[in-house]
């Protein structure tokens, strides 16, 4: 009965996005001003390093959820008021982290239609409807720009769309008429693969690095980590999380298991150390989540934090949190890039949370355990 009531509530829910601001009207538009405009107001030179946008999922590819904006504080938050509201459309829920680039806000509706709003007024600028009724969550977008052209990558079920951020129209030069079917490039009959792009990929230079959500029981595709060229949509590299014959980790599975095993996919998202050129990828458990008699062994690289060369996909180091997982104890979040003090010196680390409540911290470069102190 409770489930029926919950479904009824969801059917009648009106999904909205709203913006609140302090009672001082000048604060409403402030977060959407460009760097130069904010500097002019302050009477200081333009600081190009200032972070006034929310241009990446969770705030950035470092996994820190950080913004330097400081006008909303614990002292004035109680005075915030709603200044606009946008009805996102049909029934259902929204699990998304909208992006804000300059003055445009990008979001999804409940069935994964994409919209752009004026961040200061809530006025709709455009909407893109793929024709797909999406019921999986899509938690965000990936925004790429080289200063001359820009692309908004949207994730709708198993499709990756490259949209023009100014118009919402697909960029036909990318992939197959502006989109990629991510069921492909997995080394199997793509028509039999079940893939959902629930967490956005990360950027390294002109590469978009992706994971995906996969079933938790057979049949499930291999959870390969893939990088695509942002301009053309061509596959640049692929890392096999279920090793093929001759690859590192192959002997941690039964002979030939790579042909039938599935998942070990990245569903949580990733983090990137751009100066080092390393992408950190936590993987999920292999199928079936709660049965492992057909995959006896440690099952690398399931339940693993991978450090990959972002240029090539070559593995630099790894840490497997659970060997032969039969309790669905995979890593639940993207790692965060941190700096810790160890033996009196500062060390750049990568911190990975776990479902068991542990936080593992490693040296970003070599994967050695780092303990603050």
C-alpha positions in Angstrom: 0.0 0.0 0.0 2.8 2.4 0.9 4.3 1.9 -2.6 0.9 2.6 -4.2 0.6 5.8 -2.2 4.1 6.9 -3.2 3.4 6.2 -6.8 0.2 8.2 -6.6 2.1 11.1 -5.0 4.7 11.1 -7.7 2.0 11.1 -10.4 0.5 14.3 -9.1 3.8 16.1 -8.2 4.7 19.3 -9.9 8.4 19.5 -10.4 9.9 22.9 -10.1 13.3 24.6 -10.0 13.5 27.7 -7.9 16.2 30.3 -7.1 16.4 32.1 -3.8 18.4 35.1 -2.9 18.9 37.5 0.1 16.6 40.4 0.4 19.2 42.7 -1.1 18.2 42.8 -4.8 21.7 43.4 -6.0 22.6 39.9 -4.9 20.2 38.2 -7.2 22.2 38.8 -10.4 25.7 38.7 -8.8 26.4 35.0 -9.2 25.6 35.2 -12.9 28.0 38.1 -13.7 31.1 37.4 -15.6 34.6 37.6 -14.1 35.2 41.1 -15.5 31.9 42.4 -14.3 32.4 41.3 -10.8 35.9 42.8 -10.8 34.6 46.1 -12.0 32.0 46.2 -9.2 34.8 45.5 -6.7 37.1 48.1 -8.3 39.7 45.4 -8.8 41.4 44.0 -12.0 39.7 41.0 -13.6 40.7 37.8 -11.8 40.5 35.0 -14.4 40.9 32.4 -11.8 37.8 33.4 -9.9 35.2 30.7 -10.0 31.8 32.3 -10.6 30.3 29.5 -12.7 29.2 26.0 -11.7 30.4 24.6 -15.0 31.0 21.0 -14.1 29.1 18.3 -12.2 29.6 18.7 -8.5 31.4 22.0 -9.1 34.5 20.6 -10.8 36.5 17.5 -11.9 38.3 17.4 -8.5 35.3 16.1 -6.6 35.5 18.8 -4.0 32.0 20.3 -4.5 33.6 23.7 -3.9 32.6 27.3 -5.0 34.5 30.4 -4.0 31.2 32.5 -4.1 30.8 34.0 -0.6 27.8 36.4 -0.6 25.4 33.8 0.9 26.6 33.1 4.4 25.4 31.6 7.7 24.6 35.2 8.7 22.2 36.1 5.9 20.9 32.7 4.7 17.7 33.2 6.8 16.8 36.2 4.8 16.8 34.4 1.4 13.6 34.6 -0.6 12.4 32.9 -3.8 12.8 35.2 -6.8 11.7 32.9 -9.6 10.3 29.4 -10.2 10.3 27.2 -13.3 7.9 24.3 -13.9 10.1 21.5 -15.4 7.1 19.8 -16.9 5.8 16.3 -16.6 5.3 14.0 -13.6 8.3 12.3 -11.9 11.3 13.3 -10.0 14.5 15.2 -10.9 17.9 14.0 -9.7 20.3 16.5 -11.3 23.0 19.0 -10.5 22.3 21.9 -12.9 25.2 23.7 -14.5 25.5 27.5 -14.6 27.8 28.9 -17.3 27.9 32.7 -17.5 24.2 33.5 -17.1 22.7 30.3 -18.5 21.4 27.4 -16.3 21.1 24.0 -17.9 18.9 21.3 -16.4 16.7 18.2 -17.1 13.0 17.6 -16.7 11.6 14.5 -15.2 11.6 12.6 -18.5 15.1 13.9 -19.5 14.1 16.7 -21.7 16.9 19.3 -21.6 16.3 23.0 -21.0 18.3 26.2 -20.7 17.1 29.1 -18.5 18.2 32.6 -17.9 19.8 32.2 -14.4 18.8 35.6 -13.3 15.1 35.5 -14.3 14.2 31.9 -14.8 13.0 32.6 -18.4 13.4 29.6 -20.7 15.9 30.1 -23.4 15.5 26.8 -25.3 14.4 23.2 -24.8 15.6 20.0 -26.4 13.4 17.0 -26.6 15.1 13.8 -27.9 11.9 12.0 -28.3 13.0 9.5 -25.6 10.9 9.2 -22.5 13.7 8.7 -20.0 12.9 7.4 -16.5 16.4 6.8 -15.3 18.1 9.6 -13.3 20.6 11.8 -15.2 22.6 13.7 -12.6 24.2 16.3 -14.7 25.9 17.5 -17.9 29.5 18.0 -19.2 30.3 21.4 -20.6 33.3 21.8 -22.9 34.7 24.9 -24.6 38.0 25.8 -26.3 37.2 29.5 -26.3 36.0 29.3 -29.9 33.3 26.7 -29.8 31.4 25.1 -27.0 29.4 21.9 -26.4 27.0 20.8 -23.8 27.0 17.0 -23.4 23.7 15.6 -22.3 23.0 12.1 -21.1 19.7 10.5 -22.0 19.4 6.8 -21.2 22.0 5.1 -23.4 22.5 8.1 -25.7 25.1 10.8 -25.4 24.1 14.1 -27.1 26.4 16.9 -28.1 24.3 20.1 -28.0 25.0 23.7 -29.0 24.7 25.5 -25.6 23.3 28.6 -27.3 20.5 26.9 -29.2 20.1 23.4 -27.8 20.4 21.9 -31.2 22.5 18.7 -31.7 25.9 19.3 -33.4 25.6 17.0 -36.4 29.4 16.7 -36.8 29.6 14.7 -33.6 29.0 11.0 -33.6 25.9 9.9 -35.6 24.1 13.1 -36.3 24.9 14.6 -33.0 24.7 11.6 -30.7 26.4 8.4 -29.7 24.8 5.1 -28.7 26.9 4.0 -25.7 25.7 0.5 -25.9 28.2 0.2 -28.7 32.0 -0.1 -28.4 31.7 -2.7 -25.6 32.9 -5.7 -27.6 29.5 -7.4 -27.8 26.2 -7.3 -29.7 25.1 -3.8 -28.7 21.4 -4.5 -29.2 21.6 -6.9 -26.2 23.4 -4.4 -23.9 21.6 -2.4 -21.2 23.3 0.9 -20.5 22.1 4.0 -18.8 24.2 7.2 -18.5 23.2 8.3 -15.0 26.3 10.3 -14.0 28.1 12.7 -16.4 31.6 12.0 -17.7 34.7 14.1 -17.1 36.9 16.1 -19.4 40.6 15.9 -20.0 41.7 18.2 -22.8 39.6 17.1 -25.8 38.6 13.8 -24.3 35.3 13.0 -22.7 35.8 10.0 -20.3 32.7 8.0 -19.5 31.3 5.3 -17.3 27.7 4.1 -17.2 25.1 2.3 -15.1 24.7 -1.5 -15.8 22.3 -4.2 -14.6 23.2 -5.9 -11.3 22.4 -9.4 -12.6 23.2 -11.2 -15.9 23.0 -10.4 -18.7 25.2 -7.3 -18.3 27.7 -5.7 -20.6 31.4 -5.3 -19.6 31.9 -2.1 -17.7 34.7 -0.7 -19.9 35.9 2.9 -19.2 35.9 4.8 -22.5 37.2 8.1 -23.8 35.7 9.9 -26.8 36.9 12.9 -28.8 34.7 15.8 -27.9 34.7 17.1 -31.5 34.1 14.0 -33.5 32.7 11.5 -31.1 35.4 8.9 -32.1 36.5 6.4 -29.5 40.1 7.4 -28.3 40.7 4.6 -25.8 39.0 1.9 -23.7 40.1 0.3 -20.5 38.8 -3.3 -19.8 37.6 -3.5 -16.2 37.1 -7.2 -16.8 40.5 -8.1 -18.3 40.8 -9.9 -21.6 43.4 -12.8 -22.0 46.9 -11.5 -21.5 45.8 -8.4 -19.6 46.7 -7.5 -16.1 44.2 -9.1 -13.7 43.0 -11.7 -16.1 44.0 -14.6 -13.8 41.9 -13.2 -10.9 38.9 -14.6 -12.8 38.0 -18.1 -13.8 39.4 -19.1 -17.3 37.2 -17.5 -20.0 35.0 -15.6 -17.5 35.5 -12.4 -19.5 33.1 -13.8 -22.1 30.2 -14.1 -19.7 31.0 -11.8 -16.8 29.5 -8.3 -16.7 29.4 -4.9 -15.0 32.5 -3.8 -12.9 31.3 -0.4 -14.3 31.8 3.1 -13.1 28.4 4.4 -12.2 29.3 7.0 -9.5 31.4 9.4 -11.6 35.2 10.2 -11.7 37.7 12.8 -10.7 40.6 14.2 -12.7 44.0 15.6 -11.7 44.6 17.7 -14.8 48.2 18.8 -14.1 49.2 15.1 -13.7 46.9 13.8 -16.4 45.4 11.2 -14.2 41.7 10.2 -14.1 40.6 8.4 -10.9 37.8 5.8 -11.5 35.9 3.9 -8.8 34.2 0.8 -10.2 31.2 -1.2 -9.1 30.8 -4.9 -8.3 30.6 -7.6 -10.9 27.4 -9.4 -11.7 25.6 -10.9 -10.0 25.8 -8.6 -7.0 24.9 -11.2 -4.4 26.2 -14.4 -6.1 29.8 -15.2 -7.0 30.1 -18.9 -7.5 30.6 -18.5 -11.2 33.4 -15.9 -10.8 35.7 -17.4 -8.1 38.7 -15.2 -7.5 39.4 -11.6 -6.6 37.7 -10.3 -9.8 39.9 -7.4 -10.7 39.0 -4.7 -11.5 35.6 -4.7 -9.8 35.2 -2.7 -6.6 38.5 -0.9 -7.5 39.8 2.6 -7.5 41.6 2.9 -10.7 44.2 5.6 -11.6 44.4 5.8 -15.4 46.5 7.9 -17.7 43.8 10.2 -19.0 45.6 10.5 -22.4 45.8 6.8 -23.1 43.7 4.8 -20.6 46.8 3.0 -19.4 46.5 1.9 -15.7 49.0 3.6 -13.4 47.9 2.0 -10.1 44.9 0.4 -8.5 43.4 -0.4 -5.1 40.7 -3.0 -4.8 38.4 -2.3 -1.8 36.7 -5.7 -1.8 37.9 -8.9 -3.2 35.3 -11.2 -4.7 32.4 -8.9 -3.7 29.1 -10.7 -3.0 27.5 -8.0 -0.8 27.4 -5.0 -3.2 30.0 -3.1 -1.3 31.4 -1.1 -4.3 32.6 2.5 -4.0 29.6 4.8 -3.9 31.0 8.2 -4.9 33.6 9.9 -7.0 36.9 10.4 -5.1 37.9 13.8 -3.9 41.4 15.3 -4.6 42.8 16.5 -1.3 46.1 17.7 0.2 47.2 16.1 3.5 50.1 16.5 5.8 52.2 13.4 6.3 55.4 13.2 8.3 55.5 17.0 8.3 55.1 17.5 4.6 52.2 18.2 2.3 51.1 15.3 0.0 48.6 15.5 -2.8 46.1 12.7 -2.1 43.0 11.2 -3.5 40.3 10.3 -0.9 37.7 7.6 -1.7 34.7 6.9 0.5 33.1 3.5 0.9 29.8 1.9 1.9 31.5 0.4 4.9 32.1 3.9 6.3 35.9 3.9 5.7 37.7 6.7 3.8 40.8 5.5 1.9 43.4 8.1 1.2 46.2 7.5 -1.3 49.1 9.4 -2.8 47.8 10.5 -6.2 50.9 9.7 -8.1 51.8 6.2 -6.9 48.8 5.0 -4.9 50.7 4.6 -1.6 48.5 4.9 1.4 48.5 8.3 3.0 47.8 8.9 6.6 47.5 12.4 7.9 49.6 13.3 10.9 
